[in-house]
């Protein structure tokens, strides 16, 4: 899926946002500490996500609750979607500083509950509270970019926040592994609290009203409670389907989860209180095309869930080694976000389509190379994972910047916060669908390497369709901009 030369030439002549500024302008005076206030909050949330993944086996060994193992992540993601959806309301009630401080405080409370948990239900409660605060913080970080930075710095700020997730993927497992190996998993949660206090002090100083370039909107509608509830139900049902043993019930529950998501979108289109700005759920509208691309890109990357498993069972890698080979995806995403966020005009628009195309090719390459044997196969798989992350990272700042510029001034905050809602929903549904497809292929039950390799081919080939559809959606958006 590529833009024709004539299309690219005509697109280049269309009006474009202000060209991005350099990194020195974002990280130097007077914006450097403000950038740290936003990205530091996201980094704490992101690193916690990957620390928990690493220490969870140690947690279960001490307090039990193995049957609820997967729900630690599921409840965290569902609560994060709710927190992200409520972030605009929080911003309008408490202002930039008050909203971010409230999100960090809730996140800290959840961390404290996890650190002191004596049973799995208490830990799950803590994870849900963490998710509520973390989802709000993530959505606010994108929303506040508009309030604290001039438009020329938006792509750089988006790229920096995006890079934090890659940094977390690389550092989180190592930090969590150190705490788990020392037998102090509770400290993995508790160690966040002093850092959280420092982060809150920085937010209090840097997000003071007199430092904002734009005022926080005071008016706004109510909470889109029904859509939030249906999205949460959708994620819970699709996640539950991935652990149901009976194949028929597995697909019935999965389809019910997808239908709940469709119902949420249909209601959103006619609701007076919306999660997304006008046109955000319509695939024929610019914002709908952009949000669809965000979800589709992330759904394609969720195949990383099974990459460590396949590397261990097909190539004999140790768990830590397999984990860090998989982390090449996050590394590529972070590097590309930093390197390509400064592109503008026709170059930036090309990257919006080239990125998803690279993701599609990377998943096809993984499908071909994963069943191979030998060091060459590992090298190709590593390259494919890095290219997958590279594709997302080169498109991400420009897609998100386009979302912020495509919404009306009255709905700009909803457009920015909606990025996190769509991102989290895409990741949650993508991960659950990967589990469903993997179970349908018998991936985790196959002992024969040849049969396991064939299943891996189908898994990556099927999910290569998602970024391909994302490229098509972005091509349609750019084509519409050209015709407009």
C-alpha positions as CSV (number, residue, x, y, z in Angstrom):
1,X,0.0,0.0,0.0
2,X,1.9,3.0,-1.2
3,X,1.1,6.5,-2.3
4,X,1.5,7.1,-6.1
5,X,4.0,9.8,-7.0
6,X,1.2,12.1,-8.3
7,X,-0.7,11.7,-5.0
8,X,2.4,12.5,-3.0
9,X,3.2,15.5,-5.1
10,X,-0.4,16.9,-4.8
11,X,-0.4,16.1,-1.0
12,X,2.8,18.0,-0.5
13,X,1.1,21.1,-1.8
14,X,-1.8,20.9,0.7
15,X,-1.7,23.1,3.8
16,X,0.3,21.6,6.7
17,X,0.8,22.3,10.4
18,X,3.7,24.4,11.4
19,X,7.0,22.6,10.8
20,X,8.3,20.9,13.9
21,X,11.0,22.6,16.0
22,X,14.3,21.0,17.0
23,X,14.9,18.9,20.1
24,X,16.9,21.7,21.7
25,X,13.8,23.9,21.7
26,X,11.8,21.2,23.5
27,X,14.5,20.1,26.0
28,X,16.1,23.4,26.7
29,X,14.8,26.5,28.3
30,X,12.0,27.4,28.8
31,X,10.3,24.0,28.0
32,X,12.7,21.3,29.3
33,X,11.3,20.9,32.8
34,X,7.8,21.0,31.5
35,X,8.6,18.2,29.1
36,X,10.0,16.3,32.0
37,X,6.8,16.9,34.0
38,X,4.8,15.2,31.3
39,X,7.1,12.4,30.1
40,X,8.3,11.6,33.7
41,X,4.7,10.8,34.7
42,X,4.2,8.6,31.6
43,X,7.5,6.8,32.2
44,X,6.6,5.9,35.8
45,X,3.3,4.4,34.6
46,X,5.0,2.6,31.7
47,X,7.9,1.2,33.7
48,X,5.4,-0.1,36.3
49,X,3.5,-2.0,33.6
50,X,6.6,-4.0,32.7
51,X,7.9,-4.4,36.2
52,X,4.7,-6.1,37.2
53,X,4.9,-8.5,34.3
54,X,8.3,-9.7,35.5
55,X,7.5,-9.9,39.3
56,X,4.1,-11.5,39.0
57,X,5.3,-15.1,39.3
58,X,7.0,-14.2,42.6
59,X,3.8,-12.5,43.8
60,X,1.8,-15.6,43.1
61,X,4.3,-17.8,44.8
62,X,4.0,-15.8,48.1
63,X,0.3,-14.8,48.3
64,X,-1.3,-17.4,45.9
65,X,-4.1,-16.7,43.4
66,X,-2.6,-18.4,40.3
67,X,-6.1,-18.8,38.8
68,X,-6.3,-14.9,38.7
69,X,-2.9,-14.5,37.2
70,X,-4.0,-13.0,33.9
71,X,-6.6,-10.7,35.5
72,X,-3.8,-8.6,37.0
73,X,-3.2,-7.2,33.5
74,X,-6.8,-7.4,32.4
75,X,-8.2,-5.3,35.2
76,X,-5.3,-2.9,34.9
77,X,-6.1,-2.3,31.2
78,X,-9.9,-2.0,31.8
79,X,-9.3,0.6,34.6
80,X,-6.8,2.4,32.4
81,X,-9.4,2.8,29.6
82,X,-11.9,4.2,32.2
83,X,-9.2,6.6,33.6
84,X,-8.3,7.8,30.1
85,X,-12.0,8.3,29.2
86,X,-12.5,10.4,32.4
87,X,-9.4,12.5,31.9
88,X,-11.0,15.4,30.0
89,X,-13.7,15.7,32.7
90,X,-10.9,15.8,35.3
91,X,-9.1,18.4,33.3
92,X,-12.1,20.7,33.1
93,X,-12.8,20.3,36.8
94,X,-9.3,20.6,38.3
95,X,-7.3,22.4,35.6
96,X,-4.0,21.1,34.1
97,X,-2.1,20.9,37.4
98,X,-5.0,19.6,39.5
99,X,-5.9,16.9,37.0
100,X,-2.3,15.6,36.6
101,X,-1.7,15.6,40.4
102,X,-5.0,13.7,41.0
103,X,-4.0,11.1,38.4
104,X,-0.6,10.6,40.0
105,X,-2.1,10.5,43.5
106,X,-4.5,7.7,42.5
107,X,-1.7,5.9,40.8
108,X,0.4,6.1,44.0
109,X,-2.5,4.8,46.1
110,X,-2.7,1.8,43.8
111,X,1.0,1.2,44.1
112,X,0.7,1.4,47.9
113,X,-2.2,-1.2,47.9
114,X,-0.1,-3.5,45.7
115,X,3.0,-3.2,47.9
116,X,1.0,-4.1,51.0
117,X,-1.2,-6.8,49.5
118,X,-1.6,-10.0,51.4
119,X,-4.0,-11.7,49.1
120,X,-4.6,-11.8,45.4
121,X,-8.0,-9.9,45.6
122,X,-6.2,-7.0,47.4
123,X,-3.5,-7.0,44.7
124,X,-6.1,-7.0,41.9
125,X,-7.8,-4.0,43.7
126,X,-4.4,-2.2,43.8
127,X,-3.8,-2.9,40.1
128,X,-7.2,-1.6,39.2
129,X,-6.6,1.6,41.1
130,X,-3.1,1.9,39.5
131,X,-4.7,1.5,36.1
132,X,-7.3,4.2,36.8
133,X,-4.6,6.7,37.7
134,X,-2.2,5.6,35.0
135,X,-4.8,5.8,32.3
136,X,-5.7,9.3,33.3
137,X,-2.0,10.3,33.4
138,X,-1.4,8.9,30.0
139,X,-4.3,10.6,28.4
140,X,-3.6,13.9,30.2
141,X,0.0,13.9,28.9
142,X,-1.2,14.0,25.3
143,X,-4.0,16.5,26.1
144,X,-1.6,18.9,27.9
145,X,0.8,19.0,25.0
146,X,-1.6,21.5,23.5
147,X,-1.8,23.6,26.6
148,X,1.9,23.8,27.5
149,X,3.8,23.8,24.2
150,X,3.5,25.8,21.0
151,X,2.2,23.8,17.9
152,X,5.8,23.6,16.5
153,X,6.8,21.5,19.5
154,X,3.8,19.1,19.4
155,X,5.4,16.4,17.2
156,X,8.6,16.4,19.3
157,X,6.6,16.1,22.5
158,X,4.5,13.3,21.1
159,X,7.7,11.5,20.0
160,X,9.2,11.9,23.4
161,X,6.2,10.6,25.3
162,X,6.0,7.7,22.8
163,X,9.7,6.9,23.4
164,X,9.0,6.4,27.1
165,X,7.1,3.2,26.4
166,X,10.1,1.8,24.6
167,X,12.4,2.8,27.4
168,X,10.0,1.1,29.9
169,X,10.0,-2.1,27.9
170,X,13.8,-2.2,27.9
171,X,14.3,-1.3,31.6
172,X,11.2,-2.6,33.3
173,X,11.9,-6.3,33.0
174,X,15.5,-5.8,34.3
175,X,14.4,-3.7,37.3
176,X,11.5,-6.1,38.1
177,X,13.9,-9.1,37.7
178,X,16.3,-7.7,40.2
179,X,13.6,-7.2,42.8
180,X,12.1,-10.6,42.2
181,X,15.5,-12.4,42.3
182,X,16.3,-10.7,45.6
183,X,12.9,-11.8,47.0
184,X,11.6,-8.3,47.5
185,X,8.8,-8.0,45.0
186,X,6.9,-5.5,47.3
187,X,9.8,-3.1,47.0
188,X,9.2,-3.0,43.2
189,X,5.9,-1.2,44.0
190,X,7.2,0.7,47.1
191,X,10.2,2.1,45.3
192,X,7.9,4.1,43.0
193,X,6.5,6.1,45.9
194,X,9.5,8.4,46.6
195,X,9.9,9.0,42.8
196,X,6.2,9.8,42.6
197,X,6.5,12.5,45.3
198,X,9.3,14.1,43.3
199,X,7.2,13.9,40.1
200,X,4.2,15.5,41.8
201,X,6.4,18.4,43.0
202,X,7.7,18.9,39.5
203,X,4.1,18.9,38.1
204,X,3.0,21.3,40.8
205,X,5.7,23.8,39.7
206,X,5.7,23.4,35.9
207,X,1.9,23.2,35.3
208,X,1.1,26.3,37.3
209,X,-1.6,28.3,35.5
210,X,0.7,31.2,34.7
211,X,3.0,28.8,32.8
212,X,0.3,27.5,30.5
213,X,0.2,28.8,26.9
214,X,-3.5,28.1,26.7
215,X,-6.2,28.2,29.3
216,X,-7.9,25.0,30.4
217,X,-11.5,24.8,29.1
218,X,-13.9,25.3,31.9
219,X,-17.1,24.1,30.2
220,X,-17.9,20.6,28.9
221,X,-20.5,17.9,28.8
222,X,-21.0,15.1,31.2
223,X,-19.4,11.7,31.4
224,X,-20.0,9.2,28.6
225,X,-20.8,6.5,31.1
226,X,-22.6,4.0,28.8
227,X,-19.8,4.0,26.2
228,X,-17.2,3.5,28.9
229,X,-19.1,0.6,30.4
230,X,-19.6,-1.1,27.1
231,X,-15.9,-0.7,26.2
232,X,-14.9,-2.2,29.6
233,X,-17.4,-5.0,29.0
234,X,-16.0,-5.6,25.6
235,X,-12.4,-5.9,26.9
236,X,-13.5,-8.2,29.8
237,X,-15.4,-10.5,27.5
238,X,-12.6,-10.8,24.9
239,X,-10.1,-11.4,27.6
240,X,-12.3,-14.0,29.2
241,X,-12.7,-15.8,25.9
242,X,-8.9,-16.3,25.7
243,X,-9.0,-18.4,28.9
244,X,-12.2,-20.4,28.2
245,X,-11.3,-24.1,27.6
246,X,-14.2,-25.1,25.4
247,X,-13.7,-24.0,21.8
248,X,-17.3,-23.2,21.1
249,X,-17.7,-21.0,24.2
250,X,-14.4,-19.4,23.5
251,X,-15.6,-18.1,20.2
252,X,-19.1,-17.2,21.5
253,X,-17.7,-15.1,24.3
254,X,-15.1,-13.6,22.0
255,X,-17.8,-12.6,19.5
256,X,-19.9,-11.2,22.3
257,X,-16.9,-9.0,23.3
258,X,-16.5,-7.7,19.8
259,X,-20.2,-7.0,19.5
260,X,-20.1,-5.0,22.8
261,X,-17.3,-2.9,21.2
262,X,-19.4,-2.4,18.1
263,X,-22.4,-1.4,20.2
264,X,-20.3,1.2,22.1
265,X,-19.2,2.7,18.7
266,X,-22.8,2.8,17.4
267,X,-24.0,4.5,20.6
268,X,-21.1,6.9,20.5
269,X,-22.2,8.2,17.1
270,X,-25.6,9.4,18.3
271,X,-24.8,10.2,21.9
272,X,-24.9,13.7,23.3
273,X,-22.0,12.9,25.6
274,X,-19.1,11.5,23.6
275,X,-15.7,9.9,24.3
276,X,-14.3,11.0,21.0
277,X,-14.8,14.2,19.0
278,X,-17.4,14.5,16.2
279,X,-16.5,12.0,13.4
280,X,-14.1,10.0,15.6
281,X,-16.0,6.7,15.0
282,X,-16.9,7.3,11.4
283,X,-14.6,5.5,9.0
284,X,-15.5,8.0,6.3
285,X,-14.4,11.0,8.3
286,X,-10.8,12.2,8.8
287,X,-10.7,11.6,12.6
288,X,-12.3,8.2,12.1
289,X,-9.6,7.2,9.7
290,X,-6.8,8.4,12.0
291,X,-8.2,6.7,15.1
292,X,-8.8,3.5,13.2
293,X,-5.2,3.5,12.1
294,X,-4.0,3.9,15.7
295,X,-6.0,0.9,16.8
296,X,-5.0,-1.2,13.8
297,X,-1.3,-0.5,14.2
298,X,-1.4,-1.6,17.9
299,X,-3.4,-4.7,17.2
300,X,-0.8,-5.8,14.8
301,X,2.0,-5.3,17.4
302,X,0.2,-7.5,20.0
303,X,1.7,-10.6,18.4
304,X,4.7,-9.8,20.5
305,X,2.8,-11.6,23.4
306,X,3.7,-15.0,21.8
307,X,7.2,-14.1,20.5
308,X,9.1,-15.1,23.7
309,X,7.2,-18.3,23.8
310,X,8.0,-19.2,20.2
311,X,11.7,-18.1,20.6
312,X,12.0,-20.4,23.6
313,X,10.2,-23.5,22.1
314,X,11.4,-23.2,18.5
315,X,14.9,-21.8,19.1
316,X,15.8,-22.8,22.6
317,X,16.4,-19.3,24.0
318,X,16.4,-18.7,27.7
319,X,13.5,-16.6,29.0
320,X,15.6,-13.5,29.7
321,X,17.2,-13.7,26.2
322,X,13.9,-14.2,24.5
323,X,12.5,-11.3,26.4
324,X,15.2,-8.9,25.2
325,X,15.0,-10.1,21.6
326,X,11.3,-9.3,21.8
327,X,12.2,-5.9,23.3
328,X,13.8,-5.0,19.9
329,X,10.2,-4.0,18.9
330,X,10.0,-1.4,21.7
331,X,13.6,-0.3,20.9
332,X,12.7,0.3,17.3
333,X,9.6,2.2,18.2
334,X,11.5,4.5,20.6
335,X,14.3,5.2,18.2
336,X,12.0,5.9,15.3
337,X,9.8,8.2,17.4
338,X,12.9,10.3,18.3
339,X,14.4,10.3,14.8
340,X,11.4,10.9,12.6
341,X,9.3,13.2,14.8
342,X,11.0,16.2,13.2
343,X,9.9,15.5,9.7
344,X,7.2,17.8,8.3
345,X,5.2,18.5,5.2
346,X,5.3,15.8,2.5
347,X,8.0,13.8,4.3
348,X,5.8,13.6,7.4
349,X,2.8,12.5,5.4
350,X,4.8,9.8,3.6
351,X,5.9,8.4,6.9
352,X,2.3,8.0,8.0
353,X,1.8,5.4,5.2
354,X,5.3,4.0,5.0
355,X,5.3,3.1,8.7
356,X,2.3,0.8,8.6
357,X,3.5,-0.8,5.3
358,X,6.8,-1.6,7.1
359,X,4.8,-3.1,9.9
360,X,3.0,-5.4,7.5
361,X,6.2,-6.5,5.8
362,X,7.8,-7.1,9.2
363,X,5.0,-9.4,10.3
364,X,5.2,-11.3,7.0
365,X,8.9,-11.7,7.5
366,X,8.3,-13.0,11.0
367,X,5.8,-15.5,9.6
368,X,8.5,-16.8,7.2
369,X,11.5,-16.8,9.5
370,X,10.1,-18.0,12.8
371,X,9.9,-21.7,11.8
372,X,13.5,-21.6,10.5
373,X,16.4,-23.0,12.5
374,X,19.8,-21.7,13.2
375,X,21.4,-18.3,14.1
376,X,20.3,-16.9,10.8
377,X,16.6,-17.3,11.7
378,X,17.2,-15.5,15.0
379,X,18.9,-12.6,13.3
380,X,16.0,-12.3,10.8
381,X,13.4,-12.5,13.5
382,X,15.3,-9.8,15.5
383,X,15.5,-7.6,12.4
384,X,11.8,-8.1,11.7
385,X,10.8,-7.2,15.3
386,X,13.0,-4.0,15.1
387,X,11.4,-3.1,11.8
388,X,7.9,-3.7,13.3
389,X,8.7,-1.2,16.0
390,X,10.4,1.2,13.6
391,X,7.3,1.2,11.4
392,X,5.0,2.2,14.3
393,X,7.5,4.8,15.6
394,X,8.0,6.6,12.4
395,X,4.2,7.0,11.8
396,X,3.1,7.5,15.4
397,X,4.0,11.2,16.0
398,X,2.6,12.3,12.6
399,X,-0.7,10.4,13.0
400,X,-1.2,11.8,16.5
401,X,-0.2,15.3,15.4
402,X,-2.8,15.0,12.6
403,X,-5.5,14.0,15.1
404,X,-4.7,17.1,17.2
405,X,-4.9,19.3,14.2
406,X,-8.0,17.7,12.7
407,X,-10.4,18.3,15.6
408,X,-12.3,21.5,16.1
409,X,-11.1,23.9,18.8
410,X,-14.1,23.0,21.0
411,X,-13.2,19.3,20.8
412,X,-9.4,19.4,20.7
413,X,-9.1,18.1,24.3
414,X,-11.4,15.2,23.6
415,X,-9.4,14.4,20.4
416,X,-6.1,14.3,22.4
417,X,-7.4,12.3,25.3
418,X,-9.2,9.9,22.9
419,X,-5.8,8.8,21.6
420,X,-5.1,7.0,24.8
421,X,-8.6,5.5,25.0
422,X,-8.3,4.1,21.4
423,X,-4.7,3.0,22.1
424,X,-5.6,1.1,25.2
425,X,-8.6,-0.5,23.6
426,X,-6.7,-1.5,20.5
427,X,-4.0,-3.1,22.7
428,X,-6.5,-4.9,24.9
429,X,-8.6,-6.3,22.1
430,X,-5.5,-7.1,20.0
431,X,-3.9,-9.1,22.8
432,X,-7.1,-11.0,23.5
433,X,-7.5,-11.8,19.7
434,X,-4.0,-13.0,19.6
435,X,-4.8,-15.4,22.4
436,X,-8.0,-16.5,20.6
437,X,-6.1,-17.2,17.3
438,X,-3.2,-18.9,19.1
439,X,-5.6,-21.2,21.0
440,X,-7.5,-21.9,17.8
441,X,-4.2,-22.9,16.1
442,X,-3.3,-25.0,19.2
443,X,-0.1,-23.0,19.6
444,X,0.4,-23.7,23.3
445,X,-0.5,-27.4,23.0
446,X,1.9,-28.3,20.2
447,X,5.0,-30.2,21.1
448,X,6.2,-30.9,17.6
449,X,8.5,-28.1,16.4
450,X,7.3,-28.5,12.8
451,X,3.6,-28.1,13.7
452,X,4.4,-25.3,16.1
453,X,6.3,-23.5,13.3
454,X,3.3,-23.9,10.9
455,X,1.0,-22.4,13.6
456,X,3.4,-19.5,14.0
457,X,3.3,-18.8,10.3
458,X,-0.5,-18.5,10.4
459,X,-0.5,-16.3,13.5
460,X,1.8,-13.6,12.1
461,X,0.3,-13.8,8.7
462,X,-3.2,-13.2,10.0
463,X,-2.1,-10.2,12.1
464,X,-0.2,-8.7,9.2
465,X,-3.7,-7.7,7.9
466,X,-4.1,-5.2,10.7
467,X,-1.3,-2.7,9.8
468,X,-2.1,-3.2,6.1
469,X,-5.6,-2.0,6.9
470,X,-4.0,0.8,8.9
471,X,-2.0,1.9,5.9
472,X,-5.1,1.9,3.7
473,X,-6.9,4.0,6.3
474,X,-4.1,6.6,6.4
475,X,-3.9,6.6,2.6
476,X,-7.6,7.4,2.5
477,X,-7.0,10.2,5.0
478,X,-4.2,11.8,3.0
479,X,-6.2,11.3,-0.2
480,X,-9.1,13.2,1.4
481,X,-6.8,16.0,2.5
482,X,-5.5,16.3,-1.1
483,X,-9.0,16.4,-2.5
484,X,-10.1,18.8,0.2
